[in-house]
Amino acid sequence: MTNTPTARFEQLLSSRALIGWGAPVTTARPVASPLYEFGGGYPDPASFPYDGMVEATARMIKAEGAQALTYGEPQGYRGLRELVCHKYRLFENLDVAPENIFVANGSGHALSLAFSAFVDPGDPIICEAPTFSGSLNNIRRHGPEILDVPVDEEGMVTSVVRERLEGLRREGHRCKLIYTIVNFQNPAGPDLSLRRRRELVDLAEEYDTLILEDDAYGELRFDGEPKPPVYALDRRGRVIRAGTLSKILGAGVRLGWLCAPRAMLPAFQGFNFGGGVNPFMSRVATWYLREHMEEHVKLLIDVYRAKRDAMLRGLWELLQGTDVEISKPEGGFFIWIRLPARTDPARLEALAVAARAQYTPGPAFFPNGGGERFIRLAFSYEPPEKCYEGSRLIARAILDARR
Ligand SMILES: Cc1ncc(COP(=O)(O)O)c(C=O)c1O
């Protein structure tokens, strides 16, 4: 079947499907069976709660079987929405009601629902440069004009957000939304500072737009203090927050959500499928996490901190004394590297492929070009020994890729 020719369907595609059709999808370079998988943000497979999930499934089926195996509520399983509220209270002191939560098929899907609800082709939106490559692929399929804003050690640079908003206003346009990754920004690593969180909320008010706050990693904090969510600082219903269970339970459960003002939820629901998102898995995840969330997150923090430290050690042992810049994120999955000035990115790539070490090249994260001098390494997937070994191989490749 695999070699069957495909009918010429392109002329039949809908105008929606044609937006961004054929645009290159940016991902990590494909290294055939990598020995060191530092490309995607894959959670640690050794920490998945295998037994706990088996046990939670059995308990859930006995108690809720028929409900779990039929269509669910359009907004998502209430138990999971309650659990998300509990999680927000526990980790971020954020008080929201289950009525504010809309369950989606991972936060990628949740973000896509928000883009579908607010973004038409040609609409201006603002996002970080660099930003998460998966979100860029997602956003591009909605055809907006992407205005980018740099990121520094305090996160998205709000003075540039103001410049962009002002420029749009001068031209008679209104920004549809500002997309920002607030905790352990993917890929660059910083938290958005409290000062800038406040400024962003003020800017959204002043320029009459929305903020889409993406938080995929907030609970996985190794150092430092959590900052209040932008959602909590907003008083005017201008913030939509996306979250996920991918990083604290398992990406395979495909469960994420939007937290938003209640009046907005029908706009997301209009783009969702009937029957609610995965009522069965929502229940399994809820039954497991109701009892184990805190202890499991604690375990994950130790697991990922050890990996981050192993990778940083491997990199610095070889790159000390060069003009490299290496992030030290206080949590999350990624290390962001600004390569030494004389590095040849193509040569680095060839050397890393030869070492079977996968990373993601910087250009994947920039909405409007650039980024050749950067690479992102994910320390989340490999065990600490391989984070150390593999990062030394990458560091060696960086040294050997000097022009
Ligand atoms: C910042 C950010 N947002 C969203 C996602 C999407 O994750 P998922 O769709 O698995 O919830 C990711 C995944 O890596 C991410 O890093």
PDBQT file of the ligand as one rigid body, heavy atoms in Angstrom, charges set to zero:
ROOT
HETATM    1  C1  LIG A 501       6.242  25.700  25.395  1.00  0.00    +0.000 C 
HETATM    2  C2  LIG A 501       5.450  24.518  24.941  1.00  0.00    +0.000 A 
HETATM    3  N1  LIG A 501       4.141  24.656  24.723  1.00  0.00    +0.000 NA
HETATM    4  C3  LIG A 501       3.377  23.632  24.322  1.00  0.00    +0.000 A 
HETATM    5  C4  LIG A 501       3.913  22.386  24.120  1.00  0.00    +0.000 A 
HETATM    6  C5  LIG A 501       3.000  21.294  23.618  1.00  0.00    +0.000 C 
HETATM    7  O1  LIG A 501       2.968  20.186  24.406  1.00  0.00    +0.000 OA
HETATM    8  P1  LIG A 501       1.740  19.150  24.404  1.00  0.00    +0.000 P 
HETATM    9  O2  LIG A 501       0.971  19.344  23.130  1.00  0.00    +0.000 OA
HETATM   10  O3  LIG A 501       2.390  17.824  24.491  1.00  0.00    +0.000 OA
HETATM   11  O4  LIG A 501       0.930  19.494  25.599  1.00  0.00    +0.000 OA
HETATM   12  C6  LIG A 501       5.277  22.183  24.335  1.00  0.00    +0.000 A 
HETATM   13  C7  LIG A 501       5.888  20.860  24.080  1.00  0.00    +0.000 C 
HETATM   14  O5  LIG A 501       7.067  20.666  24.038  1.00  0.00    +0.000 OA
HETATM   15  C8  LIG A 501       6.059  23.288  24.758  1.00  0.00    +0.000 A 
HETATM   16  O6  LIG A 501       7.368  23.160  24.964  1.00  0.00    +0.000 OA
ENDROOT
TORSDOF 0
